[in-house]
Amino acid sequence: MKKLVPSMEKIDKIFNYLYLKEKATQSELSKALDIPKATTNRILYTLVTMSYLNQHGKEYTLGNKFEYFADKNQKYNLIKNISFHYLEELSLKFKETFKISVLDKNKIRVIASVESNDFYKITVPENAIFPLHAGAASKLLICQLSEKKLNSLLPEALPKYTENTIVDRDELKKELFKINIKKVSFDNMEHSNTISAVATPIFNSQNKIIASISCPFFSSHQNDEHINEIVKAMKEIGNNISFTLKNIPH
């Protein structure tokens, strides 16, 4: 059986102690956790330098890096909470399913979804994940990434899901360039043989795309006039959500 790294065990004890006690001095940590003073001093210095801990005089607390790690989930919750009633509004008006998606490391993740009230409907649960290259929301959420970042995330030969999936990375980059200009993305049965979709962006205060509103629909029921109305409504709501996010104090 593999052994744990001793220094990591000590760090874990310090994190847990500070989480429960909120603050402690070096001598208190050394005594309570039975860690030699010199070792405690080196660990604390390293953790403060790397922002895992804050130092206030002689006392230590959990640091800014924990807030940074937690911030992503808080950001997702904020977007979800602001967006949800808009999704309901869209779903009631157009009798379609609407969802909010984000780029989560190397995949696209749905953080909010409201289903159509029709008997025949597309179901997309929260936390559903999709590939980066296939789908309206997927392409929209990666269209502003640098070429270096795209190359690190996407293999040269992309997985094929349908006959319409873009499997060439360079061809996909051309598509992403057009999407970034138009700020609207379409899925022409690229991930499913029966489902198409359209997506529009949500922006942060730097006008970077941080989330997408998208509407998947059965390809056999596609109506251009209906889709154009959906795009117009989603763009307007995306702008409203973006405005709200930009004006929330940080």
N, C-alpha and C positions, 0 to 999 in steps of 0.2 A: 504494500500500500504506500502511495506517495505521501511524503511528509509535508506539512505546511511550512512556509518560509517564516522563521522566527520573528524577523523584523515586522512582517506584515501582521502577525498575530498581535504584536505589541501595539502597532498602529490601530488595529481594529479595537483593542481594549480602550485606547485613548478616545477614539471616536464615540464608542458606546458610553463611556464614562461622562464625556462632555455633553452628549445628547441627553442623558438623564439628569446630570447635575447643572447643566447650562454653562458653568464656568468653574475653573480650578487653577491653582498655581502649579508650578513645576514640582515643588516638593510634595504637594498633595497628590498629584498624579503618580509620582515615583513611589510614594508610600502605599497608596491605596491599591496600585496595580502591581506592586512588587517588581518594579523595573529599576535597575541601577540608575543613580542620578545622572551620571555621565551619558548613558544611553538615552535617557529621557530628554536631556538637554539637546542632543544631536537630532533626535526625532522631531522635537518641537520646533527647533530652528528650521529644519527642512520643510515641515508642514506649513509653517508661517510663510516661508519664502515662496512656496508653491500655492499659497492662498487657500489651503485646506483649513487652516486655523487663523484666527485673529488674535493679536496680543494687545491687551489693555493693561499697561503697567506690568504687574507680576502675574496677571490672570490671563487665561486662554479660553477662547470660545470657538465653536465651529465657525468656519470662515466663509468667504464670499463664493468659493468654488461650489459649495453645496447649493447655494442659492442659484448659481448659474446652471447647475445640472437640473435643479427643480424647475427652473424658469421655462424650459421647453414645454413641460406638461401643463404648467400654468398658462402659457401662451395658447396652447391648443384648447384648453378649457375656456379661455376668454373668447377665442374665435367661435367656438361651439355655442357658448351662451348667447353671444351677440347675434349669431346667424340663425339660430333654431327657428325663431318665429317667422323669419323671412322664408325659410324652407317650407314651413307650413303654409304660408301665404301663397307661394309658388305652386305647391302641390294641389291646393284647393282650387286655384285658378285654372291650372292647365291639366289637372287630372293625370299627372305624371309623377314619377319618383325623382326627388332631388337630393343631392348629397354635397357635403363639404369634404375635400381631400387635402392632404398635405404631403410634402416630401419628407419622409422619415428615413434618414440614412440612405439605404440603397433600394428603397421600395416606396410605393405610394400607399398611404393609409387613409381610410375613411374615418373621419372623426365625428361626423354627424350625418344622419340620414332620415328623411321623411318619405314614406312610401305613398304611392298613389292609392286612392280609395276604390279604384276599379277592381273587379274580380280578376281580370287578367292584368297582372302588374309585374314589374321587375323589382325583386327584393335585393337590397344591398345592405347588409348589417353593418353597424358601427364596428370599427377595427378590422374590417375586411381589407385585404392588401392586394395590390395590383402591380404588374411589372412597370418598369420605367418607360418603356418604349411603345407600349400598346395601349391605346385608350386616349380619350380626349383630355381628361384631367391629367393623366400621366405626362403627355407631351407638353401641355401647358406649364406644368410645374417644373419641367427641366429646360424650358426654352431659353431661359436667361443664364444658364450655367456656362462657365467658361469651357473652351474646348478641352483644356487640360482636365477639368473636373469630369466632363462627359466621357473622356477617354478612360478615366480611372473607374467610372461607374459602369460603362457599357462595354461588353465584349465586341470584337469586330464583327463576328457573326451572331446576330441577335436571335433569340428563340422565336420560332414560328408557331403561331396559334391558329391562324386561318390563312387562306390564300391572299388576304389583304394586309397581313402583318408586314411592316417594313423591317426587313432582316439585315439590310446593309447599313452600317453605322454612318457612312458619309451621306447616304440618301436621307437618313433620318435627320441629320444635321441641317440639310437643306429645308426639310419640312419644319424644323424647329425655328429656323430663321424667319420663315414666313409667319409662323404663329406668333413670334415675338413682336412682329410689326403690327399684325392685325389684332392681337390680344384676344383671339378667339380660336378655339381648337375643336376639330371634328374627329370623331372616331367612325370610320367607314367599315364596320364589322372587322376590326383589326384584332380584337381579343375574343370575340364570340361571333359565330356564323349567323346569329339571329338578332344581335343587339348592336345598335349604333349609339352615338352620344354626342353631346356638345358641351363645351366647358368655357367659362369666362373667369377672369382673375379677381383675387382680393389682394390689395397692396398694403405694404407697411409704410412707415413715414418716409422711407427713402425711395418709394415707388418701385420696390422690388416685389415680385409675386411671391406671396407667402402661403397662399391657399387658393383653391379653386372651387367654384360652384359648378356642378355639372348635372346634366339631365340625361340618363340613359333611357332609350326608348326602343321598342321593337322595330326593326328595320322594315318589316312588312307593312307597318302602319305609318311610315314616314310621310309627312306632308310639309312641303317646303314653307308654305305660309305659316303653318303652326310653329315650325321650328324657328323661323325668323322672329315671331312674336316672343317665343321663349328666350331667344338670345337677347333681344332688346330688354326684356324684363330682368334677366339675370345680370346684364351689364349694369343696369340701374341699381339693383340691389347690391351688387358687388361694390359699386362706388359708395353706397350708403354705409356698408360695413367697413370699408376702408377708411372713410371719413371718421367714423366712430372710433376705430382703433387708433388712428393718428391723434385723436384729441383726448385720449385717456392719459392722465398724468402718469409718468413713470417714476 
